[in-house]
Amino acid sequence: MSLSTTEPTRGKKGILAALMIGVFLSPINVNFTSVALPTMHDFFSVSVEDLSWIGTAYFIPTVVVMPLLAALGQRWGLRRMYILGFTLLSIGAFLAALAQSFGWLLAARVLQGIGWSGLYPLALILIRKHFALSQQGEVLGLWESAVGFAAIVGPLLGGVLVASLGWPSIYLGIGAIAATGILLGMVYIPEDKQAEPTDTFDWRGALGLMLTVLLFLLGMTRRSLPFLFLGTLALGGWVMMARRTAHPFVQPGMLKNKQFIAAAGAASLRMVIGIACVMSLPLLLEGVQNRSPIIVGLLLPTYSLFLFLGARPGGRWADRAGSRPPGLFGFALMTAGVLMLVFVQHGTGVIFIGVALMIRGVGAGISQSPFAKAATAAFGEEHTNVAAGLYGMVRYSGLAIGSALVGILLDARLANYNSSGRDAAAIPAFQELFLVLVMVGVLGFILVSAIRNDDTLGEPALILPTEAANG
């Protein structure tokens, strides 16, 4: 398969294969685990609230550790850190398969999350390093198409494994896939040298950022005001510390780069819309419209299928015309798809909903790689690692925001309409949720408008003068 007008070398195809396995592992992990939750609920005899920590224990480390592992790729080598990510994920998966207690399982899930947290940003860096800028959009599109493919096959394959071999089999499968990634990484990803002196790494700044993000994520996922308050205090302390450090983990000017803020913010809002629809549509279709789980299971993959189909064309478009046009078009389609859901009634047919999912999926696929390309191209090469880590962190934080949004809005509005969420009285609550997501889409469209349409020039981060930093 040609990646662009110039056929890539066998080595580049091998690099891309290793990177696609990495990005494939997170959605397949999530889908496998979701299918197995009822079985694990019975096996460990825990409450539904405790059961939710199986997902949280994976998701939070994934987001929190991303910037650190991306930066360590520059310090210790991209190949070494990428293979380490696969290794930790593989070990965590095999340990999960052996879990006999709920605490053991959660610890293994944390290890899986830490392992995968490096795979996403390091892949962005490796793509920028080993592929020409003129073909990076298409490469990113091919790479991220693995996300859509995983979302298509994950529920079915996970269901077969759980039904035939039990829930531990899903983690044995994940561990085996990660082990394949280790082999491909060792064979195809070239050795690289560390590019940063060992005495300038700002460990305090890295750990401070991780603590800040951790507190905010706990606040959003647990709907805890104390955690959000502590996160705000930690953020203020982290900013003050960065301003007084000669070589801060995140250069202050990086947070003022309009290109990066627009691309990362748009990517996060894209995830907000995605996870909010994934969580709310089954509740609407099964709980309110009384659709069978089989119909819902056949309908929902429509989104993933068209995301998969739209990913590569979106990347090619970004290579030809810059990131802004496909980003704008993608957000317009996503918003139109969600707007259709605003008009869903109790008797609305599955064809109408399927068309809405198709339109939203195409938009999500087309806009997927342009944002990653714009964000990593926003800075000079010396800041690529930190930029990729921050981009991944901001992007995947959208999952926490979207999840919290669904919980808060549906709980409040269902109570307002005196509905349990399982009758026709609940319809307005879902319509209002989708209307809020339409506004999120409009905000994303505005952010994308700020992306510079020339991805070929990176802006260096603004660095505080040494005397100011020391003062």
C-alpha positions as CSV (number, residue, x, y, z in Angstrom):
1,M,0.0,0.0,0.0
2,S,1.4,3.4,-1.1
3,L,1.6,6.0,1.7
4,S,2.0,8.9,-0.8
5,T,3.2,9.5,-4.3
6,T,6.5,8.0,-3.2
7,E,6.5,4.4,-2.2
8,P,8.0,4.2,1.3
9,T,10.8,1.8,2.1
10,R,10.2,-1.5,3.8
11,G,11.7,-0.1,7.0
12,K,9.2,2.7,7.0
13,K,6.4,0.3,6.5
14,G,7.7,-1.7,9.5
15,I,7.9,1.5,11.6
16,L,4.3,2.3,10.7
17,A,3.2,-1.3,11.6
18,A,4.8,-1.0,15.0
19,L,3.1,2.4,15.6
20,M,-0.3,1.1,14.4
21,I,-0.2,-1.8,16.9
22,G,0.5,0.7,19.6
23,V,-2.5,3.0,18.9
24,F,-4.7,-0.1,18.2
25,L,-4.0,-1.4,21.7
26,S,-5.9,1.3,23.7
27,P,-9.3,1.1,22.0
28,I,-9.1,-2.7,21.8
29,N,-8.2,-2.7,25.6
30,V,-11.2,-0.5,26.4
31,N,-13.6,-2.5,24.2
32,F,-12.4,-5.9,25.5
33,T,-12.7,-4.7,29.1
34,S,-16.2,-3.2,28.6
35,V,-17.5,-6.5,27.2
36,A,-16.0,-8.4,30.2
37,L,-17.3,-6.1,32.9
38,P,-20.4,-8.1,33.8
39,T,-18.4,-11.3,34.1
40,M,-15.7,-9.5,36.2
41,H,-18.5,-8.1,38.4
42,D,-19.6,-11.6,39.3
43,F,-16.1,-13.0,39.6
44,F,-14.8,-10.3,42.1
45,S,-18.2,-9.6,43.8
46,V,-17.8,-5.9,43.9
47,S,-20.3,-3.0,43.6
48,V,-21.0,-1.3,40.4
49,E,-19.3,1.9,41.7
50,D,-16.2,-0.1,42.5
51,L,-16.4,-1.8,39.1
52,S,-16.0,1.6,37.4
53,W,-12.5,1.8,38.8
54,I,-11.4,-0.9,36.3
55,G,-11.7,1.7,33.6
56,T,-10.6,4.7,35.7
57,A,-7.4,2.8,36.9
58,Y,-6.4,2.5,33.2
59,F,-7.5,5.8,31.9
60,I,-6.1,8.2,34.5
61,P,-2.4,7.0,34.4
62,T,-2.7,7.0,30.6
63,V,-3.4,10.7,30.6
64,V,-1.2,11.8,33.5
65,V,2.0,10.2,32.5
66,M,2.0,11.0,28.8
67,P,4.1,14.3,28.9
68,L,6.7,12.7,31.1
69,L,7.2,9.6,29.0
70,A,7.3,11.7,25.8
71,A,10.0,13.9,27.3
72,L,12.0,10.9,28.5
73,G,12.0,9.7,24.9
74,Q,14.3,12.7,24.1
75,R,16.4,12.0,27.2
76,W,16.7,8.2,26.9
77,G,15.9,7.5,23.3
78,L,12.6,7.2,21.4
79,R,13.1,3.5,20.5
80,R,14.0,2.5,24.0
81,M,11.0,4.3,25.5
82,Y,8.6,3.0,22.9
83,I,9.6,-0.6,23.5
84,L,9.4,0.0,27.2
85,G,5.8,1.2,26.8
86,F,4.9,-2.0,25.0
87,T,6.7,-4.0,27.7
88,L,4.9,-2.4,30.6
89,L,1.6,-2.8,28.8
90,S,2.3,-6.5,28.1
91,I,3.3,-7.3,31.7
92,G,0.3,-5.4,33.0
93,A,-2.0,-7.4,30.8
94,F,-0.5,-10.8,31.7
95,L,-0.7,-9.8,35.4
96,A,-4.4,-8.8,35.0
97,A,-5.1,-12.2,33.5
98,L,-3.7,-13.8,36.6
99,A,-5.5,-11.5,39.1
100,Q,-7.3,-13.3,41.9
101,S,-8.3,-10.2,43.9
102,F,-9.8,-6.9,42.8
103,G,-6.9,-4.9,44.1
104,W,-4.5,-7.0,42.1
105,L,-6.5,-6.3,39.0
106,L,-6.6,-2.6,39.5
107,A,-2.8,-2.5,40.0
108,A,-2.4,-4.4,36.8
109,R,-4.7,-1.9,35.0
110,V,-2.6,1.0,36.3
111,L,0.5,-0.6,34.9
112,Q,-1.3,-1.1,31.5
113,G,-2.2,2.6,31.5
114,I,1.3,3.7,32.3
115,G,2.6,1.5,29.5
116,W,0.2,2.8,26.8
117,S,0.7,6.4,27.9
118,G,4.0,6.6,26.2
119,L,2.9,4.8,23.0
120,Y,0.7,7.6,21.7
121,P,3.0,10.7,22.0
122,L,6.1,8.8,21.1
123,A,4.4,7.6,17.9
124,L,3.7,11.2,17.0
125,I,7.3,12.0,17.4
126,L,8.5,9.0,15.5
127,I,6.2,9.9,12.6
128,R,7.5,13.4,12.5
129,K,11.1,12.1,12.6
130,H,11.0,9.3,10.0
131,F,8.5,10.6,7.5
132,A,8.6,13.7,5.3
133,L,6.3,16.5,6.3
134,S,4.6,16.4,3.0
135,Q,3.3,12.9,3.7
136,Q,2.8,13.1,7.5
137,G,-0.9,13.8,7.3
138,E,-1.5,10.6,5.3
139,V,0.8,8.6,7.6
140,L,-1.1,9.9,10.6
141,G,-4.4,9.1,9.0
142,L,-3.2,5.5,8.3
143,W,-1.9,5.2,11.9
144,E,-5.0,6.5,13.5
145,S,-7.3,4.4,11.3
146,A,-6.3,1.6,13.6
147,V,-8.4,3.3,16.3
148,G,-11.5,2.9,14.1
149,F,-10.7,-0.7,13.2
150,A,-10.2,-1.6,16.9
151,A,-13.6,-0.1,17.7
152,I,-15.2,-2.2,15.0
153,V,-13.7,-5.6,15.8
154,G,-13.2,-5.0,19.6
155,P,-16.7,-5.7,20.9
156,L,-17.3,-8.8,18.8
157,L,-13.8,-10.3,19.4
158,G,-14.0,-9.5,23.1
159,G,-17.4,-11.1,23.4
160,V,-16.2,-14.3,21.7
161,L,-13.2,-14.5,24.0
162,V,-15.1,-13.9,27.2
163,A,-17.9,-16.3,26.2
164,S,-15.5,-19.1,25.2
165,L,-12.5,-18.7,27.4
166,G,-13.5,-16.4,30.3
167,W,-12.5,-12.8,31.1
168,P,-8.8,-13.5,31.7
169,S,-8.4,-14.4,28.0
170,I,-9.0,-10.8,26.9
171,Y,-5.8,-9.7,28.8
172,L,-3.9,-12.7,27.5
173,G,-4.8,-11.4,24.0
174,I,-3.8,-7.9,24.8
175,G,-0.5,-9.1,26.3
176,A,0.2,-11.1,23.1
177,I,-0.5,-8.1,20.8
178,A,1.8,-5.9,22.9
179,A,4.5,-8.6,22.7
180,T,4.2,-8.5,18.9
181,G,4.7,-4.7,19.1
182,I,7.9,-5.2,21.1
183,L,9.3,-7.4,18.3
184,L,8.3,-5.0,15.5
185,G,9.8,-2.1,17.5
186,M,13.1,-3.9,18.0
187,V,13.3,-4.9,14.4
188,Y,12.1,-1.7,12.6
189,I,12.5,1.4,14.8
190,P,16.0,2.7,14.4
191,E,18.3,3.4,17.4
192,D,18.6,7.0,18.3
193,K,20.8,9.1,20.6
194,Q,19.7,11.1,23.5
195,A,19.5,14.8,22.5
196,E,19.3,16.5,25.9
197,P,22.0,16.8,28.6
198,T,21.2,14.7,31.6
199,D,21.5,17.6,34.1
200,T,18.8,19.9,32.7
201,F,15.7,17.8,33.1
202,D,13.1,19.5,35.3
203,W,11.8,16.5,37.3
204,R,10.0,18.8,39.7
205,G,8.1,20.5,36.9
206,A,7.2,17.1,35.3
207,L,5.9,15.7,38.6
208,G,4.1,18.9,39.4
209,L,2.3,18.8,36.1
210,M,1.4,15.1,36.7
211,L,0.0,15.9,40.1
212,T,-2.1,18.8,38.7
213,V,-3.6,16.7,36.0
214,L,-4.2,13.8,38.4
215,L,-6.2,16.0,40.8
216,F,-8.3,17.5,38.0
217,L,-9.1,14.1,36.5
218,L,-10.1,12.7,39.9
219,G,-12.2,15.8,40.4
220,M,-14.0,15.3,37.1
221,T,-14.4,11.5,37.1
222,R,-15.4,11.4,40.8
223,R,-17.3,14.8,40.6
224,S,-15.4,15.9,43.6
225,L,-15.1,19.7,44.3
226,P,-12.3,19.1,46.8
227,F,-10.1,17.4,44.2
228,L,-10.9,20.2,41.7
229,F,-10.0,22.8,44.3
230,L,-6.7,21.0,45.1
231,G,-6.0,20.8,41.3
232,T,-6.5,24.5,41.0
233,L,-4.0,25.1,43.8
234,A,-1.5,22.7,42.2
235,L,-1.8,24.4,38.9
236,G,-1.0,27.8,40.4
237,G,2.0,26.3,42.2
238,W,3.2,24.6,39.0
239,V,3.0,27.8,37.0
240,M,5.0,29.7,39.7
241,M,7.6,27.0,39.8
242,A,8.0,27.0,36.0
243,R,8.5,30.8,35.9
244,R,11.4,30.4,38.4
245,T,13.1,27.5,36.8
246,A,15.9,28.1,34.2
247,H,14.9,25.1,32.1
248,P,11.3,24.3,32.9
249,F,9.7,21.1,31.9
250,V,7.2,23.1,29.8
251,Q,8.5,26.4,28.5
252,P,6.0,29.2,29.4
253,G,5.8,30.2,25.7
254,M,4.5,26.8,24.7
255,L,1.2,27.6,26.5
256,K,0.9,30.8,24.4
257,N,1.3,29.2,21.0
258,K,-2.0,29.7,19.3
259,Q,-1.5,26.9,16.8
260,F,-0.9,24.4,19.5
261,I,-3.7,25.6,21.7
262,A,-6.2,25.5,18.8
263,A,-5.2,22.0,17.6
264,A,-5.0,20.4,21.0
265,G,-8.2,22.1,22.2
266,A,-10.1,21.0,19.1
267,A,-8.8,17.4,19.5
268,S,-10.0,17.4,23.1
269,L,-13.5,18.7,22.2
270,R,-13.6,16.1,19.5
271,M,-13.1,13.5,22.2
272,V,-15.7,15.1,24.4
273,I,-18.3,14.7,21.6
274,G,-17.2,11.1,20.9
275,I,-17.3,9.7,24.5
276,A,-20.5,11.6,25.3
277,C,-22.3,10.0,22.4
278,V,-20.8,6.6,23.1
279,M,-22.1,6.7,26.7
280,S,-25.5,8.3,26.1
281,L,-26.7,6.6,22.9
282,P,-27.0,3.1,24.4
283,L,-29.0,4.6,27.3
284,L,-31.3,6.3,24.8
285,L,-31.7,3.4,22.5
286,E,-32.1,0.6,25.0
287,G,-33.5,2.5,28.0
288,V,-35.9,4.9,26.3
289,Q,-36.6,3.5,22.8
290,N,-36.6,-0.1,24.1
291,R,-34.3,-1.3,21.3
292,S,-32.8,-4.7,21.7
293,P,-29.1,-5.0,22.6
294,I,-28.5,-6.8,19.3
295,I,-29.9,-3.8,17.3
296,V,-27.8,-1.4,19.4
297,G,-24.7,-3.6,18.9
298,L,-25.2,-3.6,15.2
299,L,-26.0,0.2,15.0
300,L,-23.3,1.8,17.1
301,P,-20.3,0.4,15.0
302,T,-21.6,2.5,12.1
303,Y,-19.7,5.4,13.7
304,S,-16.4,3.5,14.0
305,L,-16.7,2.1,10.5
306,F,-16.9,5.6,8.9
307,L,-14.3,7.0,11.2
308,F,-12.0,4.3,9.9
309,L,-12.9,5.1,6.3
310,G,-12.4,8.9,6.8
311,A,-9.1,8.8,8.6
312,R,-6.7,8.4,5.6
313,P,-8.5,10.8,3.3
314,G,-8.4,13.4,6.0
315,G,-4.6,13.0,6.4
316,R,-4.1,13.3,2.6
317,W,-6.2,16.4,2.6
318,A,-4.1,17.9,5.4
319,D,-0.9,17.2,3.3
320,R,-2.3,18.9,0.3
321,A,-4.1,21.9,1.8
322,G,-2.9,22.2,5.4
323,S,-4.7,21.1,8.6
324,R,-7.4,23.8,8.8
325,P,-9.6,22.8,5.8
326,P,-10.1,19.1,6.8
327,G,-10.4,20.2,10.5
328,L,-13.2,22.6,9.7
329,F,-15.0,20.2,7.4
330,G,-14.6,17.4,10.0
331,F,-16.0,19.5,12.8
332,A,-18.9,20.7,10.6
333,L,-19.8,17.1,9.8
334,M,-19.5,16.0,13.5
335,T,-21.7,18.9,14.6
336,A,-24.3,18.1,11.9
337,G,-24.4,14.5,13.0
338,V,-25.0,15.5,16.6
339,L,-27.6,18.1,15.5
340,M,-29.6,15.3,13.9
341,L,-29.6,13.5,17.3
342,V,-31.3,16.6,18.9
343,F,-34.4,15.7,16.9
344,V,-34.6,12.1,18.0
345,Q,-38.0,11.1,19.4
346,H,-39.3,8.0,21.1
347,G,-40.3,6.4,17.8
348,T,-37.4,7.7,15.6
349,G,-36.1,4.9,13.4
350,V,-32.7,3.3,13.5
351,I,-32.0,4.4,9.9
352,F,-32.2,8.1,10.9
353,I,-29.9,7.5,13.8
354,G,-27.5,5.4,11.7
355,V,-27.2,8.2,9.2
356,A,-26.4,10.6,12.0
357,L,-23.7,8.2,13.3
358,M,-22.3,7.9,9.7
359,I,-22.0,11.6,9.3
360,R,-20.4,12.1,12.7
361,G,-18.0,9.2,12.0
362,V,-16.8,10.6,8.7
363,G,-16.2,14.0,10.3
364,A,-14.3,12.4,13.2
365,G,-12.2,10.4,10.9
366,I,-11.4,13.3,8.6
367,S,-10.4,15.6,11.4
368,Q,-8.4,13.1,13.4
369,S,-4.9,13.3,11.9
370,P,-4.9,17.1,10.9
371,F,-5.0,18.1,14.6
372,A,-2.1,15.9,15.5
373,K,-0.1,17.2,12.5
374,A,-0.8,20.8,13.4
375,A,0.0,20.4,17.1
376,T,3.4,18.7,16.5
377,A,4.3,21.1,13.8
378,A,3.6,24.1,16.0
379,F,7.1,24.2,17.5
380,G,10.7,23.7,16.5
381,E,12.1,20.2,16.6
382,E,13.7,20.7,20.0
383,H,10.2,20.9,21.6
384,T,8.5,18.1,19.7
385,N,8.7,15.6,22.5
386,V,7.0,17.8,25.1
387,A,4.5,19.1,22.6
388,A,3.5,15.6,21.6
389,G,3.1,14.6,25.3
390,L,1.0,17.7,26.1
391,Y,-1.1,17.2,23.0
392,G,-1.9,13.6,24.0
393,M,-2.7,14.7,27.5
394,V,-5.0,17.4,26.4
395,R,-6.7,15.3,23.8
396,Y,-7.4,12.3,26.1
397,S,-8.5,14.6,28.9
398,G,-11.5,15.1,26.7
399,L,-12.6,11.6,27.7
400,A,-12.9,12.7,31.3
401,I,-14.6,15.9,30.5
402,G,-17.2,14.2,28.2
403,S,-17.9,11.4,30.7
404,A,-18.5,14.0,33.5
405,L,-20.7,16.1,31.2
406,V,-23.0,13.1,30.4
407,G,-23.3,12.2,34.1
408,I,-23.9,15.7,35.3
409,L,-26.4,16.8,32.6
410,L,-28.4,13.6,32.4
411,D,-28.7,13.3,36.2
412,A,-29.8,16.9,36.5
413,R,-32.2,16.9,33.6
414,L,-33.8,13.5,34.2
415,A,-34.6,14.7,37.7
416,N,-36.1,17.9,36.3
417,Y,-38.4,15.8,34.0
418,N,-39.2,13.4,36.8
419,S,-37.8,10.5,34.7
420,S,-35.8,7.5,35.6
421,G,-34.2,7.5,32.1
422,R,-36.3,4.5,31.1
423,D,-39.4,6.1,29.7
424,A,-40.5,8.6,27.0
425,A,-40.3,11.4,29.6
426,A,-36.5,11.1,29.4
427,I,-36.3,12.2,25.7
428,P,-36.0,16.0,26.4
429,A,-33.0,15.3,28.8
430,F,-31.1,13.5,25.9
431,Q,-32.1,16.2,23.4
432,E,-30.6,18.9,25.7
433,L,-27.4,16.8,26.1
434,F,-27.1,16.6,22.3
435,L,-27.8,20.3,22.0
436,V,-24.9,21.0,24.4
437,L,-22.7,18.8,22.3
438,V,-23.7,20.8,19.2
439,M,-22.4,23.9,21.1
440,V,-19.2,22.0,21.8
441,G,-18.9,21.3,18.1
442,V,-19.4,25.0,17.3
443,L,-16.7,25.9,19.8
444,G,-14.4,23.3,18.2
445,F,-15.1,24.8,14.8
446,I,-14.1,28.2,16.1
447,L,-10.8,26.8,17.5
448,V,-9.9,25.1,14.2
449,S,-10.4,28.4,12.5
450,A,-7.3,29.7,14.4
451,I,-5.1,26.9,13.0
452,R,-2.5,28.4,10.6
453,N,-3.0,26.8,7.2
454,D,0.7,26.3,6.7
455,D,2.0,23.3,8.6
456,T,5.5,23.5,7.3
457,L,6.8,26.1,9.8
458,G,7.2,25.4,13.4
459,E,7.3,28.3,15.9
460,P,9.9,28.1,18.6
461,A,8.6,28.2,22.2
462,L,9.0,31.4,24.0
463,I,11.7,31.0,26.6
464,L,12.1,33.3,29.5
465,P,15.4,35.1,29.9
466,T,17.7,33.4,32.3
467,E,17.8,36.4,34.6
468,A,14.0,36.6,34.7
469,A,13.7,32.9,35.3
470,N,16.2,33.1,38.2
471,G,14.6,36.1,39.6
